């Protein structure tokens, strides 16, 4: 039994496949990975917004129910007045916090 300690010279197939693998790895790292990251961020963003809208809607419905049943029983107009005033005050606060858009030429 003879053992060859010398490294063998790579044949053409190994060289071509090694070069192809190298360029495919570079293509994946420079082109595909950023596209996947952006797509993943957009998908998770949509999920967060959807869950947030569901939570806000459920909380608002619960608040209206609690005010109608326990706070102002039989007087729904007071509930609508209180919630309307709350939304107007919130809108005014947000409106005062806005920054003007710079003029475009």
C-alpha positions, 0 to 999 in steps of 0.5 A: 500500500502506497500513501501519497503525501503530495497534494494532488493537483486539482482537475478542471472540474474542481477548479470550475466548480470552485470558481462558480461557487465563489461567484455565486457566494459573492452574488448571494452576499451582495445582491440577494441578502439585502433583498431578503432583508428588505423583504423580511423587514417589510413583511414584519412591518405589515404584521406589526401594523396589522396587529397594532390596528387590531389592538387599537380597534379592540381597545376603542370598542372596549372603551366605548362599551365601558363608558356606555354601560358603566359611566353613562348608562343610557346616555350614549351622546355623553360617551361620544362627546367625551371620546370626540373631545379626547380625539380633538385634544389629541389631534391638536397636540399632534398638530402642534408637534409637527414640523414644517416641510421645507420649501422645494424649488 
